[in-house]
Amino acid sequence: MTSERASLSAASNADALRASSSAAVDAAPWELVVVGGGPAGLAAAVAAFDSGLKRVLILERENELGGVLNQCVHNGFGLRRFKEELTGPEYAGRFIDEIKKREIAVELEATVLDVAREDGSEAPLVVRAASPTFGFRTIRAKSVVLSTGCRERTRGAIGVPGDRPSGVFTAGAAQRYVNREGEQVGRRVVILGSGDIGLIMARRLTLEGAKVLAVVELMPYSNGLTRNVVQCLQDFDIPLYLAHTVVRVEGDRRLEKVVVAKVDEKRAPIPGTEIEFDCDTLLLSVGLIPENEVARAANVEIDRRTNGPVVSQRRETSIPGVFSCGNALHVHDLVDFVSEEAEEAGRNAAEFVLGTAPAADAATPIAVRNGAYVNYVVPQRLDRDALPEQIPLFLRVSNNFANKRLVVRAGDASGPILKELRRQRVAPAEMERIVLTRDAVAGLDADEIVVSLED
């Protein structure tokens, strides 16, 4: 299936689902409401249905399922999950087909406003949503999965100085214009930030006939996957300026010039190192943030390091029955990991509703902390007596390192080692995974474990 045909298939499936599920929306309380119909929401809904829930509803604010995958027409998706290279629409289409087979209900163009609790009710969770189809609605649910994805940081978030001309885009917005709307965003392009979207757009714009003058990265290392640096920059002779940033934007109505300077170890521009690029377009690929307005409105506890909810190993948030997964929880590097995590959340939501979830000792959870050179760890707590056989921990390190060990210790950074893995190379752009066993954790006297990078 070509990417074009996959996208059309995804859209037609979504339209069919809207028609088939519209009558069911007004029925009795839902067993599960999934907020977001991207890759995480789709995988969570399928897993929950297969685990025994038959009244599952997906609420998606766009007019089709698939999320950001619909604009990712490049290949490289699905290598872990499907053992083949797929485009983004093809990957989404696989899950949309599974949603359709199960006749899982879907409401498109439905914006969720908040999630609240109703104690004592058979369906204690209330989801309030608005849509041009059904107006404002209060939907009762026994469980909720938050799979709202993430958003891009903008120019205002990073404070790029200078004029305010047209021609400044986030990389994701440019990707949508080019891949879905068929619009060229510019002819002479500078990209600030070396995240994966920015790297992929450097290649995409080059293939569309634009001249990408430079990719500029504030850090002394790339924030994208190594394969994207090679395939998107090196293969097209696009220069990468590490430890540089944009210090000025110039232009009247349209962008005319971008001034770049080298930065010191404190990330401050160094006078006299300026480089001027005559260009008409600046793309910003300066990081992603979990989209968690709904979670915050529900008073879900948020981890300030990930900007996503604090969750247990079951992906359950601080509110019982509310689960989170995918980029709404923490920003992933591979969609295959998103699907895997979402399936875990969906299965656990089903167990919560069906009453088959193992009883956890909520009074004495084991906190999971990030130690030396580790930016964050997910999950942030382990509920005793509810531990699966294997407990994967996901983390990102703070810098590029070689010949280090990922070490999990009990108690604190000097406690006994529960698990260690030797790594020849680690980088912030690549999510790391370390798996603990239930036997290693269940009998701990300590109330926390610490994950660090050590020699």
Stockholm file with secondary structure:
# STOCKHOLM 1.0

chainA/1-455         MTSERASLSAASNADALRASSSAAVDAAPWELVVVGGGPAGLAAAVAAFDSGLKRVLILERENELGGVLNQCVHNGFGLRRFKEELTGPEYAGRFIDEIKKREIAVELEATVLDVAREDGSEAPLVVRAASPTFGFRTIRAKSVVLSTGCRERTRGAIGVPGDRPSGVFTAGAAQRYVNREGEQVGRRVVILGSGDIGLIMARRLTLEGAKVLAVVELMPYSNGLTRNVVQCLQDFDIPLYLAHTVVRVEGDRRLEKVVVAKVDEKRAPIPGTEIEFDCDTLLLSVGLIPENEVARAANVEIDRRTNGPVVSQRRETSIPGVFSCGNALHVHDLVDFVSEEAEEAGRNAAEFVLGTAPAADAATPIAVRNGAYVNYVVPQRLDRDALPEQIPLFLRVSNNFANKRLVVRAGDASGPILKELRRQRVAPAEMERIVLTRDAVAGLDADEIVVSLED
#=GR chainA/1-455 SS CCHHHHHHHHHHHHHHHHHHHTTGGGSSCBSEEEECCSHHHHHHHHHHHHTTCCCEEEECSSSSSSGGGGGCCSSCBSTTTTSSCBCHHHHHHHHHHHHHHHTCEEESSCEEEEEEECTTSSSCEEEEEEETTTEEEEEEESCEEECCCEEECCHHHHTCCBCCCBCEEEHHHHHHHHHTSCCCCCSEEEEECCSHHHHHHHHHHHHTTCEEEEEEESSSSCSSCHHHIIIIIGGGTCCEEETEEEEEEEESSBEEEEEEEEBCTTSCBCTTCCEEEECSEEEECCCEEECCHHHHHTTCCBCTTTSSBCCCTTCBCSSTTEEECGGGTSCCSCHHHHHHHHHHHHHHHHHHHHTCSCCCEEEEEEEEEECTTEEEEESSEEEETCCCSEEEEEEEESSCEEEEEEEEEESSTTSCEEEEEEEEEECTTSCEEEEEEHHHHHTCCSSEEEEEEEC
#=GC SS_cons         CCHHHHHHHHHHHHHHHHHHHTTGGGSSCBSEEEECCSHHHHHHHHHHHHTTCCCEEEECSSSSSSGGGGGCCSSCBSTTTTSSCBCHHHHHHHHHHHHHHHTCEEESSCEEEEEEECTTSSSCEEEEEEETTTEEEEEEESCEEECCCEEECCHHHHTCCBCCCBCEEEHHHHHHHHHTSCCCCCSEEEEECCSHHHHHHHHHHHHTTCEEEEEEESSSSCSSCHHHIIIIIGGGTCCEEETEEEEEEEESSBEEEEEEEEBCTTSCBCTTCCEEEECSEEEECCCEEECCHHHHHTTCCBCTTTSSBCCCTTCBCSSTTEEECGGGTSCCSCHHHHHHHHHHHHHHHHHHHHTCSCCCEEEEEEEEEECTTEEEEESSEEEETCCCSEEEEEEEESSCEEEEEEEEEESSTTSCEEEEEEEEEECTTSCEEEEEEHHHHHTCCSSEEEEEEEC
//
